[in-house]
């Protein structure tokens, strides 16, 4: 039933009151609420309904947490079953039937070379907690303290995870060039750029005068998410695996956002056939509830009892929801579906570039898609362009597109080095019709933002 005008006014007033109180009471660190001033009250699948009665297509999906979308029936049923059973909801790290079922389902999905001889550690409930545990694990197992990570990385907001991410400056972390084809740090892009990245890594590790001691581990994202939806080339991934294996350096794959079918395979490392020593998992594995684990080779299990603990490691509802989600994705081949639909959507987005020269690059894997927006009017002979010829990133335009999307009932996120990449992370249950609606709204928002006063020439920001 349609909302009447007086009722709509009441709903809008209630929404504004909630947002005002949030602004007054919560810290300045809040992020999503600043660019997405909505108050969700109901949700199902792709759709969120706000307190003002408006409906939105959610292509943020809890930053990739909602593999099945909002309130999927199999998730709700799994949670209800635990609640109705009278099972304890909080048990520290004690064994329970719910936990056993989750681990069994998780191991059924892991790359075979890892699942056959793996251990699992339940951490605090966030992905950053799992990253911290993984770093602590490899440092304990190897007796070393250094770490290899990559430019543009994002691994979380706790101290150790920030050190491993692109913006930190911990002296123990050696930052390596991630292969970013569109803005290649070596100015060449393609296979040649990835090859130079690998050679750089090998040289640093093998040169006794490089200043890089034998590290405890290498951590990487198979697709950089917050860094701008940048997929690592498969051959480069295999090269990193050989480099680390030859030097007895544990390889940590951060699959917090890429896991559970998001990129077209159940785990993103499967695209390249790489089997890491450690996998960091969170977001979608909890079926919308907080859960994080580290899965690793048994021979790395050098921890003493109690060496890594935490009160909220036994989230029974999250384990039940997670097991149901993992099983549903596996049984319904949603990873394969994400690969097919994602490729189709990227093709359509690339087609938009003919009418929208501000679309500099469309990239991604599966239903993890990024559209990098640029200022196409930059003179090619000026310093505004990068060494690969890419125009400067259009940060203000991207922000305008995000707001125009919201006006049209579409929720998208921004990312990338200069926050100029429009990111799409729809649920894996996305239908063809919903995908068309998402792209239509995005195209309309893009046109509106280009016409608006938001589009200003950008400062020459490169790699």
Secondary structure as UniProt FT lines:
FT   HELIX           5..25
FT   TURN            28..29
FT   HELIX           32..35
FT   STRAND          40..45
FT   STRAND          47..50
FT   TURN            51..52
FT   STRAND          55..58
FT   HELIX           61..64
FT   TURN            67..68
FT   HELIX           73..85
FT   TURN            92..93
FT   HELIX           97..109
FT   HELIX           112..115
FT   TURN            116..117
FT   STRAND          118..122
FT   HELIX           127..142
FT   STRAND          147..150
FT   TURN            151..152
FT   HELIX           159..164
FT   TURN            166..167
FT   TURN            171..172
FT   STRAND          173..176
FT   TURN            182..183
FT   TURN            185..186
FT   HELIX           190..206
FT   TURN            208..209
FT   STRAND          217..220
FT   STRAND          223..224
FT   TURN            225..228
FT   STRAND          230..231
FT   HELIX           234..246
FT   TURN            247..248
FT   STRAND          250..254
FT   TURN            256..263
FT   HELIX           268..271
FT   TURN            272..273
FT   STRAND          278..281
FT   HELIX           283..286
FT   TURN            287..288
FT   STRAND          293..297
FT   HELIX           298..300
FT   TURN            305..306
FT   TURN            311..312
FT   HELIX           316..331
FT   TURN            332..333
FT   HELIX           334..352
FT   TURN            353..355
FT   TURN            357..358
FT   STRAND          359..365
FT   TURN            366..367
FT   STRAND          368..374
FT   TURN            376..377
FT   TURN            380..381
FT   TURN            383..384
FT   TURN            387..388
FT   HELIX           395..407
FT   TURN            408..409
FT   STRAND          410..411
FT   STRAND          413..415
FT   TURN            417..418
FT   STRAND          421..424
FT   TURN            428..429
FT   HELIX           432..451
FT   TURN            453..454
//
